[in-house]
């Protein structure tokens, strides 16, 4: 072999060996024989999802008065029979003056209340400080719950208590001067309003301003008599537009119904008055509890029944529901979610009988040590299980354990090489 060829051959071998060494080192750095997931809490339901109709005892508020309308009540407010729902003005300018007047009246009442509290001797600083603390906590809780309307109300209460404290300790707040300005503003605004008409409710109930759709074409009093055919027919109909002269709706009862057609076998074992939980996957409405009001068989659909559920909750979001999907939840399973690939079957000896039995368990990683922990399975999903979170019994999987889902030759007490994922 010529010298030049031999040199090239040796050089190629060296390059290959260097590349192999580098690749091996990279493999050593990146290879992780153990893969884990964190034991997190999860909630699953035994449920069915169906198209449903919503039936409420509601009536349109009709007004043919022309002009600019300002609502006097907010969505969700309770309205008495004959109560003023809205005020109609001849022009936008008068309507704006009325809206400003309403805000001014609230400010006047606020500052008059401050003076009243101060002159009535409500100046115990401990009581005031306690009120401030309570209002701050209430404000934080309502914000955390996402209830912005109540949070705004709590904010006003909180500011009220803070101002009361300022006055009590002698800080300069010229409330009388503020009130005099507000009184003057009120007088000017009142002068701008020359004519107004009131829209009143002919029924007592819960006010909703939504007029986009007409109600479900079902007699409220006959909701529990619906059949599978009735429900399917209603669902197939296009939702009709609301009355063009409607300025809102009055929902006369907090009790309302959900009706849907379900397979008979899907609700076997359920009876009238049994409770189920309802989820609304197409809306922001939170889970509600319903009681079974009717289970009606249908001669034309022998495998189906009409399920009618009764609820006693009402708010602005619920009132806007017309038809859509509902998730009927029968059983709730809450615990630790574990992937199926982590579950092992291990033979253990019963301490009392001495007999060997097979139990379900997982391997978890504590530092670099493998530990065997038992699993109390309460629900089997398609690719996961829900296990009870046993905080009192030793030897069972717990929240935030690092559960091993990949690893070779695992055993209790084994020390392994493990690099946490970045």
N, C-alpha and C positions, 0 to 999 in steps of 0.2 A: 504494500500500500504506500502510495506516495505520501511524502511528509505533509504537504498542504492539505490533502484530503483527510489525513489522520487528525490534523489539528482542527479542521472544521467539524469532524465527527465528535471529537472530545468536547469542543465548544458547545455543540448542540445538546450533548448529554448534560453538560453542566447547567445550561439554560433550563432544560427540562427539570433537573433536580431542584434548581432554585425556585422555579415556578411551583413545583410540587410542595416544596417546603413552605412557600408563602401561602399557598392554598390551604395547607394543613393548619398553619397557624391561624388563618382567618376562620377556618372551621372550628378550631379549638376555642376561639374567642366568641364566635356567634352561636355555636351549637348549645342548645339548652334542652337537656333530656327530660325536663319536667315542665309541664304547662299547667297553670292553675287558673281558676276563676274564683271571684269573691262570693261568698254565700250571702246573697241579698234577699230582702223580704219581697214577696210578691203576693198578689191576690188573683185568684181565678174563680170562675163561676160555672156551675152546671146551668146552662141557659139555652134558650132558643131565641132567634131574632126573626121578627115578623113585621110585615106591613100592617099598619093599624090606623084606625080613625079615632078622633078625640071628640067626645060629646060633652058639651057644657050647656047649662041653663043660661042662655045669654040673649040679649035683645039689643038691637041697634038704637042709638040715640039719633033721632032725625031732626034736622034743622034746615029750612029753606031760606033762612035769613041771609041776605047778601051783605058783603063787607069783609073786613079783616077780623079774623077770630083769634082770640088769645085764650088758651086753656087756663082755667082757674085751679084745676087739680092735676096732680101728677099721676102717671101710670102706676097702678098698684094701690091707689087711695080708695078708702071706703067712702062711698057716697050714699047719703040718705035720699029717700024719695022726695022730690022737689028741690034737691040740692043743685046749686049752680055749677054746671060743668065747664062752661066757657062764656066769654063775653064777646059780642060782635060790635065792631066799631065801623063808622062810615069811611074812615081813611086809615092808611098805614101810620100816619103821623099820630093820630089819636091812640092807635093801638100801642105804638112805641111809648107814648106818654103814660099809658096805663101800666105797661110793663115796668117802667121806671118808678111809677108811683108805688107799685107793689113792693119793689125792692126797698124803697125809701121807708115805707111803713114798717118793714121788718127791722131796719136799722133803728128807727125811732123806738120801737118796742124793746130792742136790745139795750139801748142806752138808758131808757126809762127804768128797765129792770135793774141795771147797775145801781142807779140812784136809790131805787126802792130797797135793794139789799143793804146798801150802806146806811141808809137812814133807819132801817128796821133793827139795826144793831147786830147784823150778821158779820161781825168783825173778829171772830175767833180765828186766829191765824192757824192753829192746829187743824181746825175744821176745813178752812180754806185750802191749806196745803194737802190735806187728805183728798179733797175734791179734785184738786189739780192732778194728783197722782192717779186717782181713779179714772179721770177723763183721758189722761195720756195713755194709760193701759188699754182703755176701751178703744181709743183711736188706733193704736198699734194692732190690736186684735182684728178690728174690722178691715184695716188695710191688708193684713195678712190673709184674711178670708176673701179678699177681692170684692168686698161690698163697698163700692165707692160712694154710693148715696148715703149710707149710714156713716161712713168715714167723714164725709163733709159735715154731717150733723154733729158728730163727736168733736170735730175740729172747732166748730163754733162754740160748743159747750166749754171746751178746753180754754179758748181765748177769753171767754166770759169769766171763768174762774181766775185766770191770770190777771185780767184787768181789775177784778174785784180785790185781788191781793195788793195790787199797786196802789189803789185808792186807800186801802186799809192802812198801809205803812206810810202813807203821806206823799207818795209820788204824784207829780203834777199831771193830772188828766182833767182838762177843762171840759167835763161832760156837758155842762149847761150851754157852753158856747157851741159845741157840736150839735146839740139838740136844736138850738135856735136856727142854725143853718139848715138842718133837716126840715124843721117846720116850714121855713120859707120855701124850700124846694118843693115840699108837698103842696103848698098853696098854689105855686105856679103851675105845677103839673095838673092839679085839679081844674085850674082855669082853662087848660088846653083841651079838656075832655067835655064835649058839648052833648053828645048823644051816644047811648049804648043800649044794646039789647042783650038779655041773658038767655042762655041755652040751659034748660033745666032737665034733670033726669026724671022720667016717670016711674022709675023703679029704684029700689035700694039695692046696692051691691058693690061690686068691685069694678072700678073704671079702667078701661083700656082704650087708648087712642087709635089702635090699629084698625083700619077700615078696608084694608087691601082685599080681603076675601070675605065671602059670606060664610056663615057657619055651616057645619056638617048637616046635611038634610036628614036629620034623625030627630024624632020626637024624644026630648030628654026623658019624659016620663015612661017611655017604652024602650029605653036603652037596653034593659036586661032581657028583652024579648027578641033581640036581633038573631038572625040565622046566618049561617055561612054564606048563603046566596045573597042575603042583604048586604053583608060586609063586602063581598067581592064586587058586587054591583056598584057600590058607593066608591070603592077604590078605583074602579075603572073609569069613573066619571071625571071629567076635567073640573078642577076647582073653579067655581064661578066667581066673578068679580063681585065686590061688595056693593051695597046701595050707594049711589053717587051722592045722596043727600045725608048720608051717615057721617057724624062727626066723632063717632066712637061707639064703644059697646059697654053695656053693663052686664057683668056676669053675676047672676042673682044668687048663686050658691057656690060655696067653696068646694062642694062635692062635685066630682065630674067622673067621666068614664073613659076607659080605653077599651076598644073592641077590635078583635082580630080573629082570623080563622087559623086554627092550628091543627096539627095531626093529633088524633085521639091518643095515640100511644105516647106522645111527647109529654102529656100532662097526666098520665096514669098515676093514680094515688092521690091526686089533689081533689079537694072537696070545696064546697061553698064555704066562704068565710076564712079559708086558709090565706095566709099572708105570703106574698112574693115581693121581691124587689124589682124595680123597673129602671133600666138605663135608657138614655136617649142619645144614640150615637150620632145623630144628625143635628143636634142642638147643644146649647150651653147649659141646659137644665140638668141639675145634679140628680143623683139616684134618689128615687122616691119609693115609698112602701105602699103597696096596694093590697086590697082584699078581693078575693074572687067573689063576684056578685052573681055570675051565671055561667053555666057550661051547657050550651044548647046543641043537641044533636040535630042533624040535618038529613032528611030522607034521601035527598039527591046527592049528598056527599057523605057516605057512610063512614069513611075513614077520617073525616074532619069534624071538628066541633067549633062552635062560636064561643070564644072565651071573652067574657066581659069582666073588666077589672074596675073596681071603684077606688078613687083616691080622694083625699081630703085636704090637699095642698093647693095653694093658688098664689101666684105672683105674676109680675109682668112677663117674664120669659115663658112661663107655663101658659099664660093666656094667649100667647102668640102661636102656640102649636095648633096645627090644623089637621095634618095627616103626615105620616112618615113611619120610619122604622123604629121599633122598640125592642129592647133586649129584656126578655123576661127571665129573671135570675131566680133559680129555685134554691140552690145551695151555694154557699160561699166558703172557699178554702183559702185560708191565709197562713202563710208560713215561709219557709226557705225554699227558693227555687234552685233545683239542682239538675244539670244536664244528665241525660240517661247514660252517657258514656262514663260518667264518674261513679255510677252505682255498681257495687260489687256484691257477690253472694259469698258469704264466708261461713264455714261450719264452726259452731261454738258448742261448748259443753254446758248444759243446764246445771247450775249450781245446786239446785234442790234434788232433781231426779238423776243427774249424772248422764242423761241421754244427750246425744248429739243432735243439734238442730241447725238449720240454715237461716241466717239472718242477713238483712240488707245493711250495707255500710258504705262508707266512703273513706278514702285516704285523704288526710289534710296535711298541710305543711306547716310546721311550727319551727320558725328559723330555717335550719337545713335538715330537720329531723322529720321523718314521715311518721304520722300517727293514724291509727285506725279508729274511726268513730262510727257509732251506730246511727241509723237513719230510721225515723218513725214516719213512714210515708202515709199521707192522708189523701193524696190525689195523684193520679197517673195521667199525664198529658201525652201528646204525640211524641215529643222528643225531650221531655223533661218530667220531673216529679215535683210535687210540693211536699216538703217534710215539716213536721211539727218542730217549732223552735223550743227545744227543751232547755230551759235555763236552770232547772232545779236538779235534774239528773246528770250525773257525771258520765262521761263516755259517749255523749250524743253530740251530733253536729250542732253548731251554734252560728248565729249571725256573724258575718265578717270573717269566718274561718276561710283559709285559702284551700279550696277543694281542688285536688289533683284530678285533671281530666286526661292527662297524658303522662305516661311514665312506664318504664320497664322494670320487672322484677321488684315490685313494690312490696314492702312488708312493714309491720309495725316496728318502729324504732330504728329503721334504716336511715343512715346519714347519706344525703345525696348532694350532688352539685346542682346548684340552682342560682340563676341570675334573674332577678326581677326584670320584667319588661319595662323599657323606658316609656 
